Amino acid sequence: MTAIRVAVVDDQRLFASGMQMLVDAQDDMTCVGTAADGAEALELCAAERPDVLLLDLRMPVMNGIETLARLAASHAAASDAAARDRPRVIALTTIRRDDAVLAALRAGAAAFLTKDALPDVVTATIRDVHEGRPAPTEAEALDLLRAQGITVEANRRDEVLDALTAREREVFLLVAKGLSNAEIAASVFLSEATVKTHVRSVLMKLGLRNRIQVVITAHERGLVRA
């Protein structure tokens, strides 16, 4: 089994070292490096191409939100497919209900973790994000949407659904409600593997990075209620 390649970006060196030790202690993971700010993170990602990036949101030099934007831009401009496959990002925060968390999720982060998260939650989140499964904090992301409110762009509802087949629309809306692939499979009487295929197709057609962006897109378009 190929180990999940993880990079850690945090300006608190002790915290970054602790995360590195936690990752390296797992049989199915390896830490390919740490960085202290966004600028170093971009260099690290270019050199090591990690699968998963643990990214602090509040750092000197370049914060996590700007780092996410730079990563997206650099990978979009890449000339080969491998270079375009940027890491799946888990945002790190000290405060759960932080505007920066929602901004990071909008910018493409697949999940978020608070820095006091238990080790088992950290490793489970890395595995789930790597495999494209709902992360343990997805329910908390939904709570953030409810707490902060969403500006509904009703005039763009049809743009989303028209791009999808009838089955993909059904899967899209169930993902947006926070259901896992297994729960969706049971709901629509499909195999879990078929549901995963539909989820991948939805992400590709809508230009979304991950499941949490499906949730945000659906709420912004008024397709589901928070």
C-alpha positions, -999 to 999 in steps of 0.1 A, spaced: 0 0 0 13 34 -10 17 58 20 -3 90 20 21 118 16 14 146 41 29 181 44 24 204 75 23 242 73 23 261 106 43 289 120 44 273 154 73 250 150 65 228 180 30 222 167 43 214 132 68 190 147 41 173 168 20 168 137 49 154 118 55 129 145 18 119 146 18 114 108 50 94 107 37 71 135 10 59 112 16 28 90 -2 43 60 12 79 61 45 97 58 53 134 64 72 148 34 81 181 50 70 211 71 68 248 64 64 279 85 44 301 62 26 301 29 56 310 8 76 281 21 45 259 16 44 267 -21 80 257 -24 74 225 -4 44 215 -25 63 221 -58 92 200 -46 73 171 -28 38 171 -43 21 159 -11 -13 142 -13 -26 161 17 -16 195 30 -23 205 67 -25 243 64 -26 268 92 -49 297 83 -32 325 103 5 328 95 31 356 88 44 363 53 15 346 35 -17 333 53 -36 301 45 -63 317 24 -37 334 1 -17 301 0 -48 283 -12 -54 308 -39 -17 306 -51 -18 268 -51 -49 269 -72 -34 293 -97 -1 275 -100 -17 242 -106 -42 256 -130 -13 269 -151 7 237 -149 15 221 -183 12 184 -173 -16 165 -156 6 154 -126 15 189 -118 -21 200 -120 -31 175 -93 -27 198 -63 -29 185 -27 -61 181 -8 -60 207 19 -71 205 55 -73 239 71 -59 243 107 -75 268 130 -76 276 167 -112 289 166 -141 267 153 -164 296 143 -138 316 124 -146 335 92 -113 323 79 -125 287 81 -155 293 58 -132 313 35 -108 284 33 -136 260 25 -149 283 -2 -113 285 -16 -110 248 -19 -100 233 15 -116 198 18 -120 200 56 -108 218 87 -94 208 120 -90 227 153 -55 225 167 -68 208 199 -83 179 178 -76 145 191 -49 125 173 -75 99 161 -96 127 146 -66 142 128 -55 109 112 -91 100 103 -96 133 86 -64 129 66 -75 94 55 -110 106 46 -99 136 27 -73 116 8 -100 91 -2 -126 118 -10 -149 107 18 -169 130 41 -145 143 68 -154 141 105 -158 179 106 -182 181 76 -212 185 100 -194 214 117 -189 230 83 -227 228 78 -231 244 112 -208 273 100 -231 278 70 -261 280 93 -244 303 118 -230 327 92 -257 327 67 -255 323 29 -262 348 2 -284 329 -22 -277 335 -59 -311 323 -71 -305 334 -107 -277 308 -110 -296 278 -97 -303 264 -132 -266 267 -142 -257 241 -116 -284 216 -122 -285 219 -160 -249 206 -162 -258 173 -146 -278 143 -155 -309 134 -135 -290 109 -114 -261 133 -108 -286 160 -97 -300 135 -71 -265 126 -59 -254 163 -58 -284 173 -36 -278 143 -12 -241 152 -9 -252 188 -2 -273 176 27 -242 160 42 -249 123 34 -220 99 31 -216 77 0 -229 47 19 -260 67 30 -266 79 -5 -262 44 -19 -289 31 5 -312 60 -3 -311 57 -41 -306 19 -43 -272 20 -60 -239 5 -51 -214 26 -31 -190 23 -60 -216 37 -84 -223 66 -61 -185 74 -59 -185 75 -97 -214 99 -98 -198 121 -71 -166 123 -92 -186 132 -123 -204 160 -104 -172 174 -91 -156 173 -126 -186 189 -144 -191 217 -119 -154 224 -115 -155 217 -77 -126 204 -57 -144 183 -31 -176 174 -13 -176 204 10 -176 227 -21 -207 208 -32 -223 217 1 -214 254 -2 -224 256 -39 -258 241 -32 -265 265 -3 -253 295 -22 -276 287 -51 -306 281 -27 -308 245 -38 -309 232 -2 -316 249 31 -289 253 57 
